[in-house]
Amino acid sequence: MRYVTSFERFGIRQGLLEGIELGLELKFGSSGLSLIPEISQIEDIEQLRAIKEGIKTVQTVEELRQIYQPKTTE
């Protein structure tokens, strides 16, 4: 496995966030963009990749939110 520098990780993360933002805007409009403040707090690149892929299949903003928010039991 190739070593990825912190600068490369930053670039990968920024690219993923831009892709997620575009996907949210195209699929859900302004309601999708309302997730950006939450998603931009995520540092885990694999989790961001899962969100990007999830945009393709989810039907609602809430379904997408379930990908990155832990389930709470009440």
HUSUL-V808740 format. One record per backbone hydrogen bond with DSSP energy under -0.5 kcal/mol. CO is the residue of the C=O (numbers start at 1). NH is the residue of the N-H. If there is no record, write none. Layout:
BEGIN
((CO,NH) (CO,NH))
END
This chain:
BEGIN
((3,5) (5,9) (6,10) (7,11) (8,12) (9,13) (10,14) (11,15) (12,16) (13,17) (14,18) (15,19) (16,20) (17,21) (18,22) (19,23) (20,24) (21,25) (22,26) (23,27) (24,28) (24,29) (25,29) (28,31) (29,32) (29,33) (30,34) (32,35) (33,36) (35,38) (35,39) (36,40) (38,41) (39,42) (44,48) (45,49) (46,50) (47,51) (48,52) (49,53) (50,54) (51,55) (52,56) (53,56) (53,57) (54,57) (54,58) (60,64) (61,65) (62,66) (64,67) (64,68) (65,68) (65,69) (72,74))
END
